[in-house]
Amino acid sequence: MWKNTAVEIFGFLLITLAIIFYLGWAIKYNAWFDVGLFSFVTPILIFGILGVILARLNEKGVQ
């Protein structure tokens, strides 16, 4: 149980980090559509979403 909870919490942290980093960078540099910013934030966001999904699937017993 703790393993799934830790993975889910880490996933939510990654999602939060990606959103905060994107908003912070975009506000500071006024670069809302920067390709470099997208290339940094997108993998972090995807790993966070996948972490949450996998933790919830594993919690239900789906393998």
Gaussian input, Z-matrix of N, CA and C with variables (Angstrom, degrees):
# hf/3-21g

backbone

0 1
 N
 C     1     B1
 C     2     B2     1     A1
 N     3     B3     2     A2     1     D1
 C     4     B4     3     A3     2     D2
 C     5     B5     4     A4     3     D3
 N     6     B6     5     A5     4     D4
 C     7     B7     6     A6     5     D5
 C     8     B8     7     A7     6     D6
 N     9     B9     8     A8     7     D7
 C    10    B10     9     A9     8     D8
 C    11    B11    10    A10     9     D9
 N    12    B12    11    A11    10    D10
 C    13    B13    12    A12    11    D11
 C    14    B14    13    A13    12    D12
 N    15    B15    14    A14    13    D13
 C    16    B16    15    A15    14    D14
 C    17    B17    16    A16    15    D15
 N    18    B18    17    A17    16    D16
 C    19    B19    18    A18    17    D17
 C    20    B20    19    A19    18    D18
 N    21    B21    20    A20    19    D19
 C    22    B22    21    A21    20    D20
 C    23    B23    22    A22    21    D21
 N    24    B24    23    A23    22    D22
 C    25    B25    24    A24    23    D23
 C    26    B26    25    A25    24    D24
 N    27    B27    26    A26    25    D25
 C    28    B28    27    A27    26    D26
 C    29    B29    28    A28    27    D27
 N    30    B30    29    A29    28    D28
 C    31    B31    30    A30    29    D29
 C    32    B32    31    A31    30    D30
 N    33    B33    32    A32    31    D31
 C    34    B34    33    A33    32    D32
 C    35    B35    34    A34    33    D33
 N    36    B36    35    A35    34    D34
 C    37    B37    36    A36    35    D35
 C    38    B38    37    A37    36    D36
 N    39    B39    38    A38    37    D37
 C    40    B40    39    A39    38    D38
 C    41    B41    40    A40    39    D39
 N    42    B42    41    A41    40    D40
 C    43    B43    42    A42    41    D41
 C    44    B44    43    A43    42    D42
 N    45    B45    44    A44    43    D43
 C    46    B46    45    A45    44    D44
 C    47    B47    46    A46    45    D45
 N    48    B48    47    A47    46    D46
 C    49    B49    48    A48    47    D47
 C    50    B50    49    A49    48    D48
 N    51    B51    50    A50    49    D49
 C    52    B52    51    A51    50    D50
 C    53    B53    52    A52    51    D51
 N    54    B54    53    A53    52    D52
 C    55    B55    54    A54    53    D53
 C    56    B56    55    A55    54    D54
 N    57    B57    56    A56    55    D55
 C    58    B58    57    A57    56    D56
 C    59    B59    58    A58    57    D57
 N    60    B60    59    A59    58    D58
 C    61    B61    60    A60    59    D59
 C    62    B62    61    A61    60    D60
 N    63    B63    62    A62    61    D61
 C    64    B64    63    A63    62    D62
 C    65    B65    64    A64    63    D63
 N    66    B66    65    A65    64    D64
 C    67    B67    66    A66    65    D65
 C    68    B68    67    A67    66    D66
 N    69    B69    68    A68    67    D67
 C    70    B70    69    A69    68    D68
 C    71    B71    70    A70    69    D69
 N    72    B72    71    A71    70    D70
 C    73    B73    72    A72    71    D71
 C    74    B74    73    A73    72    D72
 N    75    B75    74    A74    73    D73
 C    76    B76    75    A75    74    D74
 C    77    B77    76    A76    75    D75
 N    78    B78    77    A77    76    D76
 C    79    B79    78    A78    77    D77
 C    80    B80    79    A79    78    D78
 N    81    B81    80    A80    79    D79
 C    82    B82    81    A81    80    D80
 C    83    B83    82    A82    81    D81
 N    84    B84    83    A83    82    D82
 C    85    B85    84    A84    83    D83
 C    86    B86    85    A85    84    D84
 N    87    B87    86    A86    85    D85
 C    88    B88    87    A87    86    D86
 C    89    B89    88    A88    87    D87
 N    90    B90    89    A89    88    D88
 C    91    B91    90    A90    89    D89
 C    92    B92    91    A91    90    D90
 N    93    B93    92    A92    91    D91
 C    94    B94    93    A93    92    D92
 C    95    B95    94    A94    93    D93
 N    96    B96    95    A95    94    D94
 C    97    B97    96    A96    95    D95
 C    98    B98    97    A97    96    D96
 N    99    B99    98    A98    97    D97
 C   100   B100    99    A99    98    D98
 C   101   B101   100   A100    99    D99
 N   102   B102   101   A101   100   D100
 C   103   B103   102   A102   101   D101
 C   104   B104   103   A103   102   D102
 N   105   B105   104   A104   103   D103
 C   106   B106   105   A105   104   D104
 C   107   B107   106   A106   105   D105
 N   108   B108   107   A107   106   D106
 C   109   B109   108   A108   107   D107
 C   110   B110   109   A109   108   D108
 N   111   B111   110   A110   109   D109
 C   112   B112   111   A111   110   D110
 C   113   B113   112   A112   111   D111
 N   114   B114   113   A113   112   D112
 C   115   B115   114   A114   113   D113
 C   116   B116   115   A115   114   D114
 N   117   B117   116   A116   115   D115
 C   118   B118   117   A117   116   D116
 C   119   B119   118   A118   117   D117
 N   120   B120   119   A119   118   D118
 C   121   B121   120   A120   119   D119
 C   122   B122   121   A121   120   D120
 N   123   B123   122   A122   121   D121
 C   124   B124   123   A123   122   D122
 C   125   B125   124   A124   123   D123
 N   126   B126   125   A125   124   D124
 C   127   B127   126   A126   125   D125
 C   128   B128   127   A127   126   D126
 N   129   B129   128   A128   127   D127
 C   130   B130   129   A129   128   D128
 C   131   B131   130   A130   129   D129
 N   132   B132   131   A131   130   D130
 C   133   B133   132   A132   131   D131
 C   134   B134   133   A133   132   D132
 N   135   B135   134   A134   133   D133
 C   136   B136   135   A135   134   D134
 C   137   B137   136   A136   135   D135
 N   138   B138   137   A137   136   D136
 C   139   B139   138   A138   137   D137
 C   140   B140   139   A139   138   D138
 N   141   B141   140   A140   139   D139
 C   142   B142   141   A141   140   D140
 C   143   B143   142   A142   141   D141
 N   144   B144   143   A143   142   D142
 C   145   B145   144   A144   143   D143
 C   146   B146   145   A145   144   D144
 N   147   B147   146   A146   145   D145
 C   148   B148   147   A147   146   D146
 C   149   B149   148   A148   147   D147
 N   150   B150   149   A149   148   D148
 C   151   B151   150   A150   149   D149
 C   152   B152   151   A151   150   D150
 N   153   B153   152   A152   151   D151
 C   154   B154   153   A153   152   D152
 C   155   B155   154   A154   153   D153
 N   156   B156   155   A155   154   D154
 C   157   B157   156   A156   155   D155
 C   158   B158   157   A157   156   D156
 N   159   B159   158   A158   157   D157
 C   160   B160   159   A159   158   D158
 C   161   B161   160   A160   159   D159
 N   162   B162   161   A161   160   D160
 C   163   B163   162   A162   161   D161
 C   164   B164   163   A163   162   D162
 N   165   B165   164   A164   163   D163
 C   166   B166   165   A165   164   D164
 C   167   B167   166   A166   165   D165
 N   168   B168   167   A167   166   D166
 C   169   B169   168   A168   167   D167
 C   170   B170   169   A169   168   D168
 N   171   B171   170   A170   169   D169
 C   172   B172   171   A171   170   D170
 C   173   B173   172   A172   171   D171
 N   174   B174   173   A173   172   D172
 C   175   B175   174   A174   173   D173
 C   176   B176   175   A175   174   D174
 N   177   B177   176   A176   175   D175
 C   178   B178   177   A177   176   D176
 C   179   B179   178   A178   177   D177
 N   180   B180   179   A179   178   D178
 C   181   B181   180   A180   179   D179
 C   182   B182   181   A181   180   D180
 N   183   B183   182   A182   181   D181
 C   184   B184   183   A183   182   D182
 C   185   B185   184   A184   183   D183
 N   186   B186   185   A185   184   D184
 C   187   B187   186   A186   185   D185
 C   188   B188   187   A187   186   D186

   B1=1.4442
   B2=1.5260
   B3=1.3309
   B4=1.4622
   B5=1.5163
   B6=1.3256
   B7=1.4575
   B8=1.5237
   B9=1.3220
   B10=1.4641
   B11=1.5217
   B12=1.3172
   B13=1.4563
   B14=1.5185
   B15=1.3225
   B16=1.4627
   B17=1.5248
   B18=1.3105
   B19=1.4695
   B20=1.5199
   B21=1.3171
   B22=1.4615
   B23=1.5309
   B24=1.3155
   B25=1.4661
   B26=1.5217
   B27=1.3367
   B28=1.4590
   B29=1.5267
   B30=1.3226
   B31=1.4638
   B32=1.5199
   B33=1.3336
   B34=1.4634
   B35=1.5284
   B36=1.3309
   B37=1.4644
   B38=1.5242
   B39=1.3295
   B40=1.4618
   B41=1.5282
   B42=1.3176
   B43=1.4658
   B44=1.5285
   B45=1.3221
   B46=1.4622
   B47=1.5216
   B48=1.3297
   B49=1.4639
   B50=1.5207
   B51=1.3195
   B52=1.4647
   B53=1.5264
   B54=1.3149
   B55=1.4671
   B56=1.5247
   B57=1.3308
   B58=1.4634
   B59=1.5247
   B60=1.3365
   B61=1.4601
   B62=1.5229
   B63=1.3348
   B64=1.4658
   B65=1.5263
   B66=1.3145
   B67=1.4619
   B68=1.5258
   B69=1.3244
   B70=1.4613
   B71=1.5156
   B72=1.3265
   B73=1.4651
   B74=1.5297
   B75=1.3157
   B76=1.4626
   B77=1.5259
   B78=1.3113
   B79=1.4620
   B80=1.5266
   B81=1.3385
   B82=1.4672
   B83=1.5191
   B84=1.3381
   B85=1.4593
   B86=1.5312
   B87=1.3205
   B88=1.4609
   B89=1.5289
   B90=1.3210
   B91=1.4660
   B92=1.5229
   B93=1.3137
   B94=1.4568
   B95=1.5194
   B96=1.3289
   B97=1.4636
   B98=1.5202
   B99=1.3253
   B100=1.4602
   B101=1.5296
   B102=1.3270
   B103=1.4664
   B104=1.5275
   B105=1.3081
   B106=1.4626
   B107=1.5165
   B108=1.3076
   B109=1.4618
   B110=1.5246
   B111=1.3365
   B112=1.4632
   B113=1.5242
   B114=1.3347
   B115=1.4617
   B116=1.5251
   B117=1.3173
   B118=1.4640
   B119=1.5279
   B120=1.3171
   B121=1.4643
   B122=1.5276
   B123=1.3291
   B124=1.4629
   B125=1.5287
   B126=1.3424
   B127=1.4779
   B128=1.5247
   B129=1.3240
   B130=1.4630
   B131=1.5261
   B132=1.3127
   B133=1.4621
   B134=1.5285
   B135=1.3192
   B136=1.4691
   B137=1.5249
   B138=1.3434
   B139=1.4677
   B140=1.5225
   B141=1.3142
   B142=1.4598
   B143=1.5175
   B144=1.3170
   B145=1.4719
   B146=1.5230
   B147=1.3293
   B148=1.4696
   B149=1.5251
   B150=1.3210
   B151=1.4600
   B152=1.5139
   B153=1.3153
   B154=1.4663
   B155=1.5252
   B156=1.3227
   B157=1.4724
   B158=1.5242
   B159=1.3261
   B160=1.4640
   B161=1.5212
   B162=1.3210
   B163=1.4614
   B164=1.5253
   B165=1.3107
   B166=1.4707
   B167=1.5226
   B168=1.3335
   B169=1.4654
   B170=1.5236
   B171=1.3157
   B172=1.4585
   B173=1.5279
   B174=1.3136
   B175=1.4614
   B176=1.5276
   B177=1.3266
   B178=1.4631
   B179=1.5214
   B180=1.3171
   B181=1.4503
   B182=1.5089
   B183=1.3090
   B184=1.4616
   B185=1.5197
   B186=1.3414
   B187=1.4664
   B188=1.4864
   A1=111.71
   A2=117.19
   A3=119.38
   A4=111.86
   A5=115.89
   A6=118.90
   A7=110.41
   A8=117.16
   A9=120.65
   A10=111.33
   A11=116.45
   A12=120.07
   A13=110.72
   A14=117.26
   A15=120.93
   A16=111.07
   A17=116.88
   A18=120.58
   A19=110.19
   A20=116.47
   A21=120.10
   A22=111.03
   A23=117.12
   A24=120.67
   A25=110.39
   A26=117.10
   A27=120.55
   A28=110.67
   A29=116.95
   A30=120.77
   A31=111.66
   A32=116.33
   A33=119.47
   A34=111.36
   A35=116.96
   A36=119.99
   A37=111.34
   A38=116.84
   A39=119.86
   A40=111.35
   A41=116.63
   A42=120.23
   A43=110.19
   A44=116.33
   A45=120.97
   A46=111.24
   A47=116.42
   A48=120.91
   A49=111.12
   A50=117.06
   A51=120.88
   A52=111.02
   A53=117.06
   A54=120.30
   A55=110.96
   A56=116.87
   A57=120.47
   A58=110.81
   A59=117.01
   A60=119.94
   A61=110.94
   A62=116.99
   A63=120.55
   A64=110.84
   A65=116.60
   A66=119.86
   A67=111.75
   A68=116.78
   A69=120.26
   A70=112.46
   A71=116.33
   A72=120.99
   A73=110.50
   A74=116.57
   A75=120.46
   A76=111.65
   A77=117.27
   A78=120.18
   A79=110.69
   A80=116.59
   A81=119.70
   A82=112.19
   A83=117.62
   A84=121.11
   A85=113.40
   A86=118.03
   A87=123.11
   A88=110.81
   A89=115.21
   A90=121.64
   A91=108.56
   A92=116.50
   A93=120.78
   A94=112.66
   A95=117.97
   A96=121.43
   A97=110.53
   A98=116.87
   A99=122.34
   A100=109.40
   A101=116.84
   A102=121.40
   A103=110.79
   A104=117.61
   A105=120.78
   A106=112.31
   A107=115.82
   A108=120.85
   A109=110.60
   A110=116.25
   A111=120.01
   A112=111.27
   A113=117.12
   A114=120.01
   A115=111.94
   A116=117.87
   A117=120.81
   A118=111.69
   A119=116.78
   A120=121.38
   A121=112.22
   A122=117.80
   A123=121.22
   A124=113.54
   A125=120.47
   A126=118.32
   A127=113.23
   A128=117.29
   A129=119.89
   A130=109.92
   A131=116.18
   A132=120.89
   A133=111.32
   A134=117.35
   A135=121.02
   A136=111.09
   A137=117.48
   A138=119.74
   A139=111.16
   A140=117.59
   A141=120.39
   A142=112.09
   A143=116.34
   A144=120.65
   A145=110.75
   A146=116.91
   A147=119.96
   A148=111.66
   A149=117.46
   A150=120.43
   A151=112.16
   A152=116.24
   A153=120.36
   A154=110.39
   A155=117.00
   A156=120.56
   A157=110.88
   A158=117.10
   A159=120.03
   A160=112.13
   A161=118.09
   A162=120.55
   A163=110.75
   A164=116.59
   A165=119.35
   A166=111.91
   A167=117.10
   A168=119.27
   A169=110.95
   A170=116.72
   A171=121.13
   A172=110.59
   A173=116.74
   A174=121.03
   A175=111.11
   A176=116.60
   A177=121.18
   A178=112.05
   A179=117.51
   A180=120.57
   A181=114.33
   A182=118.30
   A183=121.83
   A184=108.33
   A185=115.63
   A186=117.99
   A187=111.40
   D1=-44.88
   D2=-178.24
   D3=-65.14
   D4=-32.85
   D5=-179.43
   D6=-63.69
   D7=-45.07
   D8=178.65
   D9=-65.35
   D10=-39.59
   D11=179.54
   D12=-65.23
   D13=-41.45
   D14=179.23
   D15=-64.28
   D16=-41.11
   D17=178.77
   D18=-65.53
   D19=-41.20
   D20=179.98
   D21=-66.60
   D22=-42.43
   D23=177.58
   D24=-63.22
   D25=-42.57
   D26=178.15
   D27=-63.08
   D28=-37.89
   D29=176.67
   D30=-62.57
   D31=-44.64
   D32=178.05
   D33=-65.35
   D34=-35.48
   D35=176.11
   D36=-63.94
   D37=-40.95
   D38=177.96
   D39=-64.66
   D40=-42.19
   D41=178.27
   D42=-61.91
   D43=-45.82
   D44=179.49
   D45=-63.20
   D46=-43.03
   D47=178.66
   D48=-60.72
   D49=-43.52
   D50=-179.44
   D51=-63.19
   D52=-43.73
   D53=-178.91
   D54=-67.02
   D55=-44.74
   D56=-179.83
   D57=-64.94
   D58=-42.62
   D59=179.34
   D60=-63.58
   D61=-43.98
   D62=179.87
   D63=-61.37
   D64=-49.58
   D65=-178.95
   D66=-64.47
   D67=-42.65
   D68=179.68
   D69=-62.27
   D70=-46.54
   D71=-179.70
   D72=-65.70
   D73=-43.94
   D74=-177.58
   D75=-65.97
   D76=-38.63
   D77=178.78
   D78=-70.40
   D79=-43.69
   D80=-177.17
   D81=-65.96
   D82=-44.27
   D83=-174.43
   D84=-105.09
   D85=3.38
   D86=-178.41
   D87=49.73
   D88=47.56
   D89=-178.68
   D90=-125.40
   D91=78.94
   D92=-175.47
   D93=-77.45
   D94=-22.64
   D95=-177.56
   D96=-123.34
   D97=47.80
   D98=-178.78
   D99=-87.99
   D100=126.24
   D101=-177.95
   D102=-64.55
   D103=-38.65
   D104=178.02
   D105=-62.95
   D106=-38.92
   D107=177.33
   D108=-65.66
   D109=-43.55
   D110=176.98
   D111=-61.51
   D112=-41.55
   D113=-176.87
   D114=-68.62
   D115=-22.32
   D116=176.97
   D117=-87.40
   D118=-41.27
   D119=-173.67
   D120=-79.23
   D121=-36.17
   D122=-174.78
   D123=-59.21
   D124=-49.00
   D125=178.50
   D126=-63.05
   D127=-37.17
   D128=178.48
   D129=-63.34
   D130=-43.79
   D131=179.52
   D132=-65.42
   D133=-42.46
   D134=-179.80
   D135=-65.05
   D136=-44.31
   D137=178.09
   D138=-63.15
   D139=-36.27
   D140=177.25
   D141=-65.32
   D142=-45.83
   D143=179.14
   D144=-64.00
   D145=-44.75
   D146=178.88
   D147=-64.25
   D148=-36.89
   D149=177.40
   D150=-61.39
   D151=-44.02
   D152=179.03
   D153=-66.05
   D154=-44.46
   D155=-179.75
   D156=-62.50
   D157=-47.21
   D158=-178.85
   D159=-65.39
   D160=-37.33
   D161=178.04
   D162=-64.63
   D163=-40.36
   D164=-179.75
   D165=-72.39
   D166=-36.24
   D167=176.44
   D168=-66.95
   D169=-41.02
   D170=179.73
   D171=-67.44
   D172=-31.85
   D173=178.24
   D174=-66.28
   D175=-33.73
   D176=179.49
   D177=-80.77
   D178=-10.99
   D179=179.25
   D180=96.44
   D181=4.94
   D182=177.93
   D183=-80.05
   D184=131.92
   D185=-178.63
   D186=-121.65

